[in-house]
Amino acid sequence: MTEHIVILGGGTGGTVLANDLADRLEPELDAGNVRVTLVNDGPDHVYKPVWLYVPFGQREPDDGRRPLAELVDDDVDLWIDRVTDIDTDDQRLRFRDRARSVEYDHLVLATGSTLAPEQIPGLPEGGHDYYSESGSIALRENLLEFTDGHLVLSVIGSPHMCPAAPLEFVFMADDWFRERGLRDDIEITYTYPIQRVHGNPHIAEWARPLMDDRDISVETFFNADEIGPEAQTITSMEGTELDYDLLVTIPPHAGVDLIEEAGLGDDGWVDVDKRTLEADAADNVYALGDTADTGVPNAGSVAHYQAGVVGQRLASEIRGRPATASYDGKTLCFIETGMDAASFVEFDYENPPSPAPPSEKLHWSKLAYNESYWLTARGLL
Ligand SMILES: Cc1cc2nc3c(=O)[nH]c(=O)nc-3n(C[C@H](O)[C@H](O)[C@H](O)COP(=O)(O)OP(=O)(O)OC[C@H]3O[C@@H](n4cnc5c(N)ncnc54)[C@H](O)[C@@H]3O)c2cc1C
């Protein structure tokens, strides 16, 4: 009997896993004992970290896109289609285009995050973002024309992708405006929903003095409730109102609807064991990357490490051995602290982050990592 592994989502986690399995299970794939199918709802693999650089004119959105067919091993069946229903009792998937449902023996959910700006009245009309390809392009136009006034960066809701990216944006904007001789005419305010500037207390403690040094104003306990696009105001549930001339937000995030519809977790995030990455509510289902609710940041590095763990576990299961690989919470992140300096953090469930002193070398390391990402996606790094 051929065992069918289906990976749902061809982003960072799903693509790394597909290539990992092609390598790890090569004998079984060659013998026809296993089939690996990767399903993605578009033909391209999208590398989202590129979007941070688009508003500053440093990268083009196309730099973050490559055809999945070029990245995925030939031994993997690549289906460009959208899964519309997961039946975990019958172990079946239904599709937008494919007429027949398909059975799986093992399912891996790697469906990522989606943006939900409509949750905040006025946000779709009033706010800009760099958390989508179209948003980053529109923001580039607005940022170029912005020569004086109040720029507000508001982090709305959590979890969101790359918890460091809001800090990176204000640090880069501060530097970018300084380089262009505009900073004295531009006020920058950063708002965050809880009592500090980042979810992780160690990163928050490191970042806050840098923000003070750069004259970046901070509003904590600011949970955006409503945007007034005409009046150019953003109001928080706590009752604070800020006037803005340019509003950049990290919009509310959610997972994909079909997760909740399948009873696997709330808001599209899959309830999992944070070490085995097995879904709580169904057998033979794993989740990894953003959609796996492990409490670690929604980051590509996390998806990458988790893919290695799920790959090892699946290979053990296919070979009838106990699955022992476990995810230790490993997270790695470069944090831009300007246009030509960055810090670096590495942490896990047991060891908290300790940000490295910002340096030009770390900035170039981040850019080099972004370039080498395409080898990571192929499973070569
Ligand atoms: C501006 C920005 C900067 C970032 N910077 C960094 C960084 O520096 N370092 C870092 O580690 N991370 C960074 N991230 C976060 C990183 O991009 C994400 O955490 C990562 O992409 C998550 O990988 P994933 O595989 O879980 O999901 P994704 O990469 O989002 O992939 C999910 C895939 O599933 C597909 N899909 C969803 N539903 C379906 C369905 N029903 N049927 C078929 N296909 C479906 C989607 O189309 C998508 O291709 C950044 C993110 C942003 C937005």
The ligand as a Tripos MOL2 file, in Angstrom:
@<TRIPOS>MOLECULE
LIG
   53    58     1     0     0
SMALL
NO_CHARGES

@<TRIPOS>ATOM
      1 C1          7.1950   42.0390    6.3040 C.3       1 LIG1
      2 C2          7.5630   40.6960    6.8340 C.ar      1 LIG1
      3 C3          8.8690   40.4650    7.2350 C.ar      1 LIG1
      4 C4          9.2300   39.2110    7.7510 C.ar      1 LIG1
      5 N1         10.5370   39.0230    8.1270 N.ar      1 LIG1
      6 C5         10.9090   37.8140    8.6180 C.ar      1 LIG1
      7 C6         12.2750   37.6000    8.9920 C.ar      1 LIG1
      8 O1         13.1300   38.4750    8.8800 O.2       1 LIG1
      9 N2         12.5990   36.3810    9.5080 N.ar      1 LIG1
     10 C7         11.6690   35.3840    9.6520 C.ar      1 LIG1
     11 O2         12.0160   34.3000   10.1430 O.2       1 LIG1
     12 N3         10.3600   35.5720    9.3030 N.ar      1 LIG1
     13 C8          9.9680   36.7560    8.7840 C.ar      1 LIG1
     14 N4          8.6560   36.9560    8.4040 N.ar      1 LIG1
     15 C9          7.6410   35.9250    8.6960 C.3       1 LIG1
     16 C10         7.6160   34.7890    7.6900 C.3       1 LIG1
     17 O3          7.4560   35.2710    6.3820 O.3       1 LIG1
     18 C11         6.4460   33.8520    8.0190 C.3       1 LIG1
     19 O4          6.4650   33.5490    9.3840 O.3       1 LIG1
     20 C12         6.5800   32.5610    7.1970 C.3       1 LIG1
     21 O5          6.3270   32.8280    5.8490 O.3       1 LIG1
     22 C13         5.6320   31.4890    7.7210 C.3       1 LIG1
     23 O6          5.7680   30.3370    6.9220 O.3       1 LIG1
     24 P1          4.5340   29.3450    6.7510 P.3       1 LIG1
     25 O7          5.0360   28.2160    5.9220 O.co2     1 LIG1
     26 O8          3.9300   29.0620    8.0700 O.co2     1 LIG1
     27 O9          3.4420   30.1780    5.9510 O.3       1 LIG1
     28 P2          3.5290   30.9320    4.5620 P.3       1 LIG1
     29 O10         4.9380   31.1340    4.1410 O.co2     1 LIG1
     30 O11         2.6550   32.1370    4.6890 O.co2     1 LIG1
     31 O12         2.8680   29.9150    3.5230 O.3       1 LIG1
     32 C14         1.5320   29.5030    3.6100 C.3       1 LIG1
     33 C15         1.1110   29.0100    2.2460 C.3       1 LIG1
     34 O13        -0.1060   28.2840    2.3480 O.3       1 LIG1
     35 C16        -0.9250   28.6280    1.2490 C.3       1 LIG1
     36 N5         -2.3190   28.2920    1.6040 N.ar      1 LIG1
     37 C17        -3.0480   28.7960    2.6320 C.ar      1 LIG1
     38 N6         -4.2730   28.2400    2.6480 N.ar      1 LIG1
     39 C18        -4.3170   27.3800    1.6150 C.ar      1 LIG1
     40 C19        -5.3340   26.4880    1.1120 C.ar      1 LIG1
     41 N7         -6.5400   26.4080    1.6760 N.pl3     1 LIG1
     42 N8         -5.0590   25.7360    0.0140 N.ar      1 LIG1
     43 C20        -3.8380   25.7970   -0.5680 C.ar      1 LIG1
     44 N9         -2.8400   26.6180   -0.1420 N.ar      1 LIG1
     45 C21        -3.0830   27.3980    0.9480 C.ar      1 LIG1
     46 C22        -0.6400   30.1140    1.0730 C.3       1 LIG1
     47 O14        -1.0220   30.6120   -0.1800 O.3       1 LIG1
     48 C23         0.8740   30.1530    1.2690 C.3       1 LIG1
     49 O15         1.5600   29.9020    0.0580 O.3       1 LIG1
     50 C24         8.2630   38.1830    7.8580 C.ar      1 LIG1
     51 C25         6.9490   38.4120    7.4480 C.ar      1 LIG1
     52 C26         6.5970   39.6460    6.9320 C.ar      1 LIG1
     53 C27         5.1810   39.8860    6.4760 C.3       1 LIG1
@<TRIPOS>BOND
     1     1     2 1
     2     2     3 ar
     3     2    52 ar
     4     3     4 ar
     5     4     5 ar
     6     4    50 ar
     7     5     6 ar
     8     6     7 ar
     9     6    13 1
    10     7     8 2
    11     7     9 ar
    12     9    10 ar
    13    10    11 2
    14    10    12 ar
    15    12    13 ar
    16    13    14 ar
    17    14    15 1
    18    14    50 ar
    19    15    16 1
    20    16    17 1
    21    16    18 1
    22    18    19 1
    23    18    20 1
    24    20    21 1
    25    20    22 1
    26    22    23 1
    27    23    24 1
    28    24    25 2
    29    24    26 1
    30    24    27 1
    31    27    28 1
    32    28    29 2
    33    28    30 1
    34    28    31 1
    35    31    32 1
    36    32    33 1
    37    33    34 1
    38    33    48 1
    39    34    35 1
    40    35    36 1
    41    35    46 1
    42    36    37 ar
    43    36    45 ar
    44    37    38 ar
    45    38    39 ar
    46    39    40 ar
    47    39    45 ar
    48    40    41 1
    49    40    42 ar
    50    42    43 ar
    51    43    44 ar
    52    44    45 ar
    53    46    47 1
    54    46    48 1
    55    48    49 1
    56    50    51 ar
    57    51    52 ar
    58    52    53 1
@<TRIPOS>SUBSTRUCTURE
     1 LIG1         1 GROUP 0 **** ****
